[in-house]
Amino acid sequence: MNVLDTFGLTGRRALVTGGNRGLGRAFALALAEAGADVAIAARDGERNAAVVAEIEARGRRGLAVEADITAPDDVRRLVADVAGELGGIDVLVNNAGVAIHRPALEIPPEEWQQVIDLNLTALWNCSTAVAPGMIDAGGGVIVNVGSMSAQIVNRPQWQASYNASKAAVHHLTRSLAAEWAPYGIRVNAIAPGYVKTDMSPVDQPQFRQNWILDAPLQRYATPEEIAPSVVYLASPASSFMTGSVLLIDGGYSVF
């Protein structure tokens, strides 16, 4: 097999949560370009339809399912719908998340819970719902979207809830990787730095010094620069890799 062939995903079926914009959209399209049929889970029907059209324009099957991934029953429906339509789920990308900038003493309980529910509990819901099918099929791949914020404290904004949730994602990644390795399920995570998306105001002047100039590469990333790493972790190219967190931060955390 040619080395580039090991990055191929032909015949695989992938599910990407939060897959209708930003990083999730880039991941879904990259997986399709690598050969996978791709389902996305998100709650905006118009955006969903646009991404499905982009997936299908790449010659792959596309599917969108509206779901609340913080609700276990809805996740079970989501997984059943996707597996039924695509014939199974070989790759799960837990991408959906939210970040709220607020000092810790100003965070109301419901806002803390919102961040934990979407960034951590939803990831747990999706992973534990998909894993039984992967076990029955002899294996699969889960890629979690963590953050460099799991190991640093960002500035100038305070975001303790987000940082805590992503630190938990990293360790949950390791825990599930250890537990599910005997079943042929590999579980890894990526830890992006600052990426320009609708949710991340990386190009605003007030953040330039701390977000951009403090990084060795002195720039932010685009979603398309992060997406190939998801393809790598989803593909046979990373077949001896599990329980790892792949840091992609432009060198930000070296200082």
Secondary structure, DSSP 8 states (H G I E B T S, - for coil): --GGGGG--TT-EEEEETTTSHHHHHHHHHHHHTT-EEEEE-S-HHHHHHHHHHHHHTTS-EEEE---TTSHHHHHHHHHHHHHHHS--SEEEE---------GGG--HHHHHHHHIIIIIHHHHHHHHHHHHHHHHT-EEEEEE--GGGTS--SSS--HHHHHHHHHHHHHHHHHHHHHGGGTEEEEEEEE--B-BTTB-TTSGGGIIIIIITSTT-S-B-HHHHHHHHHHHHSGGGTT--S-EEEESTTGGG-
